Amino acid sequence: MALQSTGHPEAYPLAVEWSARGAKFEGEWDVRKHWDSFNAGKAGGITIATLFKMALDAGWCHRRQM
């Protein structure tokens, strides 16, 4: 969902690549089904900013911050 919020043309292929590593991956059609249901603009949607905030809260540091 966070990737979709970027609007970047490589976001979907990256989501498929990442999802394919999971044990529950059933094929690209499954990713597409979820991808098409996401609407990051709605209340409670997860955006790329949400993802970065969660990472920072979990202790992630950007290389420039080191």
C-alpha positions as CSV (number, residue, x, y, z in Angstrom):
1,M,0.0,0.0,0.0
2,A,2.8,2.4,0.8
3,L,4.5,1.7,-2.5
4,Q,1.2,2.4,-4.4
5,S,0.9,5.8,-2.7
6,T,4.1,6.9,-4.4
7,G,2.6,6.7,-7.9
8,H,6.0,5.7,-9.2
9,P,5.9,3.5,-12.4
10,E,8.2,0.9,-10.8
11,A,6.2,0.6,-7.6
12,Y,4.0,-2.3,-8.8
13,P,6.8,-4.4,-10.2
14,L,8.7,-3.8,-6.9
15,A,5.7,-4.9,-4.9
16,V,5.4,-8.1,-7.0
17,E,9.1,-8.8,-6.5
18,W,8.9,-8.3,-2.7
19,S,5.7,-10.3,-2.4
20,A,7.2,-13.2,-4.3
21,R,9.6,-13.8,-1.4
22,G,6.8,-14.5,1.0
23,A,5.5,-18.0,1.9
24,K,1.9,-17.0,1.1
25,F,2.7,-15.7,-2.5
26,E,0.2,-17.3,-4.9
27,G,1.2,-15.4,-8.0
28,E,1.1,-11.9,-9.5
29,W,-2.7,-12.1,-9.8
30,D,-2.9,-12.1,-6.0
31,V,-0.7,-9.0,-5.7
32,R,-2.8,-7.3,-8.4
33,K,-6.1,-8.1,-6.5
34,H,-4.7,-6.3,-3.4
35,W,-3.0,-3.5,-5.3
36,D,-6.2,-2.6,-7.1
37,S,-8.1,-2.5,-3.7
38,F,-5.7,0.0,-2.1
39,N,-6.6,3.6,-1.8
40,A,-4.0,5.4,0.2
41,G,-5.9,8.7,-0.1
42,K,-8.7,7.4,2.2
43,A,-8.7,7.8,5.9
44,G,-6.4,5.3,7.5
45,G,-4.5,4.6,4.3
46,I,-0.8,3.8,4.6
47,T,1.4,6.1,2.6
48,I,5.2,6.0,2.0
49,A,5.4,8.6,4.8
50,T,3.7,6.1,7.1
51,L,6.3,3.5,6.2
52,F,9.2,5.8,6.9
53,K,7.7,6.8,10.3
54,M,7.2,3.2,11.3
55,A,10.8,2.4,10.3
56,L,12.2,5.4,12.2
57,D,10.1,4.4,15.3
58,A,11.6,0.9,15.0
59,G,15.2,2.3,15.1
60,W,16.0,2.6,11.3
61,C,18.5,5.4,10.5
62,H,19.0,6.8,7.1
63,R,22.6,6.8,6.0
64,R,22.7,10.6,6.0
65,Q,21.7,10.6,9.7
66,M,24.5,8.4,10.9
